[in-house]
Amino acid sequence: MEWKKVGLISVAIALGFVGGLGSIYTTNTASAAATTESASYYNQFQQYVQKPTSLANARNYLMNHIKQVDTWTATQMTLQLENAQKEHLSVYSEKVFPDKMQREINSAFSKSKNLTYTSLLNTIKDANVRNVLIEGRDKGYKLETSEGMYYPVMHYEGFKIFKPYITKDIAAYIDIMATESNHPSVSDAAIVISWTELTNRALAIEDFVTKYPASNRSTALQKELLIATSRLLYGTSNTPAYDYDEQVIKPEVKNAYENALKNSKVDTRILSILEKLLQLLNSTNNKFTPVIEKFLVETVNS
C-alpha cells in the first residue's frame, strides 16, 4: 500500500502537479471543462460562419462570446470570420452597385460629408436601400468612395475588439490591416498618404513577416510586402517617385528614405535597399538612370 502511494506521488511530481494528488484530478477536470466549453462555442459559431446568410450572426456571436473560449479557438474563429467576410464581399457589393443605391448614398453623403452607416441611415428613407446598408453594417463592412462610385470594403478596425483574446501575430496583423483600411495609401492610382507613412507601413509589414514567418497570415502579408515595396520604390502611375520631365527623385521621397534610415534601430531588407539606392542617387545627382533602373528591377524581382 505504501509503495503504491509513493508511486502515485512520484507520478504526480513528474507531471508537475505539486499541489498534491487531488490536484491531478482538479486540473484535468478544469482543463477538460474549458476545452469542452470552447468546443461548444466553436461549434455554434460554425453554424453561422459557414453560411453567407448568417454572416451577421457569426460576427455578433463572436463579439459576444470570444472571451469564453481559449486563445487558440478565439484566433481560429477570428480568422474564419475574416475569411467569410472576404469571400462574401463581392456578393454583397453587387447589392450596393445598382444605380438607385448609388444615387441614394451619394445624395446622403453630399449632405453630411460622412460615409458612416449612422450618418447615411439618418438621411436615407427608402426601405430597400436602408436594408442593404444595414446588412453591410451588420456583416462588418464599411463603405468607401472612389471615382464617383461607392463600394464596401473590409472594416479591419472592427476586428480590434478581438485583439485581447487572440494570438500576438494575428493581433499585429489586424493592426496592419486596420491602418490601411482606415486610411488607404492609394486612391484613384494616386498615393494619398505621406511618403514617410508609406515607408513606415512597408516596414511594418516587413517586420511582421520577419517576426512571424509561421503565422497563418504570413503568406498574405508577404504578397502585400511585394506591393508595398514596389510602391515605395516606384510610386504609382498618378504619384510617381520620380519627376516625369526631369526624371529626378522628388525631394519628399528622398527625405522619407533618409529619415527611415536615420530613425531605424535595426537593419532590414527594405532599409538595405534604400541605403544602396540613396548611394546611387547621390552619384547621379538624384536622377533616375539605367543603372538605378537595373538595380530596382533586380531588387523588386529578387
C-alpha positions, 0 to 999 in steps of 0.5 A, spaced: 500 500 500 505 504 501 509 503 495 503 504 491 502 511 494 509 513 493 508 511 486 502 515 485 506 521 488 512 520 484 507 520 478 504 526 480 511 530 481 513 528 474 507 531 471 508 537 475 502 537 479 505 539 486 499 541 489 498 534 491 494 528 488 487 531 488 490 536 484 491 531 478 484 530 478 482 538 479 486 540 473 484 535 468 477 536 470 478 544 469 482 543 463 477 538 460 471 543 462 474 549 458 476 545 452 469 542 452 466 549 453 470 552 447 468 546 443 461 548 444 462 555 442 466 553 436 461 549 434 455 554 434 459 559 431 460 554 425 453 554 424 453 561 422 460 562 419 459 557 414 453 560 411 453 567 407 446 568 410 448 568 417 454 572 416 451 577 421 450 572 426 457 569 426 460 576 427 455 578 433 456 571 436 463 572 436 463 579 439 459 576 444 462 570 446 470 570 444 472 571 451 469 564 453 473 560 449 481 559 449 486 563 445 487 558 440 479 557 438 478 565 439 484 566 433 481 560 429 474 563 429 477 570 428 480 568 422 474 564 419 470 570 420 475 574 416 475 569 411 467 569 410 467 576 410 472 576 404 469 571 400 462 574 401 464 581 399 463 581 392 456 578 393 454 583 397 457 589 393 453 587 387 447 589 392 450 596 393 452 597 385 445 598 382 444 605 380 438 607 385 443 605 391 448 609 388 444 615 387 441 614 394 448 614 398 451 619 394 445 624 395 446 622 403 453 623 403 453 630 399 449 632 405 453 630 411 460 629 408 460 622 412 460 615 409 458 612 416 452 607 416 449 612 422 450 618 418 447 615 411 441 611 415 439 618 418 438 621 411 436 615 407 428 613 407 427 608 402 426 601 405 430 597 400 436 601 400 436 602 408 436 594 408 442 593 404 446 598 408 444 595 414 446 588 412 453 591 410 453 594 417 451 588 420 456 583 416 462 588 418 463 592 412 464 599 411 463 603 405 468 607 401 468 612 395 472 612 389 471 615 382 464 617 383 462 610 385 461 607 392 463 600 394 464 596 401 470 594 403 473 590 409 472 594 416 479 591 419 478 596 425 472 592 427 476 586 428 480 590 434 475 588 439 478 581 438 485 583 439 485 581 447 483 574 446 487 572 440 494 570 438 500 576 438 501 575 430 494 575 428 493 581 433 499 585 429 496 583 423 489 586 424 493 592 426 496 592 419 490 591 416 486 596 420 491 602 418 490 601 411 483 600 411 482 606 415 486 610 411 488 607 404 495 609 401 492 609 394 486 612 391 484 613 384 492 610 382 494 616 386 498 615 393 494 619 398 498 618 404 505 621 406 511 618 403 514 617 410 507 613 412 508 609 406 515 607 408 513 606 415 507 601 413 512 597 408 516 596 414 511 594 418 509 589 414 516 587 413 517 586 420 511 582 421 513 577 416 520 577 419 517 576 426 512 571 424 514 567 418 509 561 421 503 565 422 497 563 418 497 570 415 504 570 413 503 568 406 498 574 405 502 579 408 508 577 404 504 578 397 502 585 400 510 586 402 511 585 394 506 591 393 508 595 398 515 595 396 514 596 389 510 602 391 515 605 395 520 604 390 516 606 384 510 610 386 504 609 382 502 611 375 498 618 378 504 619 384 510 617 381 517 617 385 520 620 380 519 627 376 516 625 369 520 631 365 526 631 369 526 624 371 529 626 378 527 623 385 522 628 388 525 631 394 519 628 399 521 621 397 528 622 398 527 625 405 522 619 407 528 614 405 533 618 409 529 619 415 527 611 415 534 610 415 536 615 420 530 613 425 531 605 424 534 601 430 535 595 426 537 593 419 532 590 414 531 588 407 527 594 405 532 599 409 538 595 405 535 597 399 534 604 400 541 605 403 544 602 396 539 606 392 540 613 396 548 611 394 546 611 387 542 617 387 547 621 390 552 619 384 547 621 379 545 627 382 538 624 384 536 622 377 533 616 375 538 612 370 539 605 367 543 603 372 538 605 378 533 602 373 537 595 373 538 595 380 530 596 382 528 591 377 533 586 380 531 588 387 523 588 386 524 581 382 529 578 387 
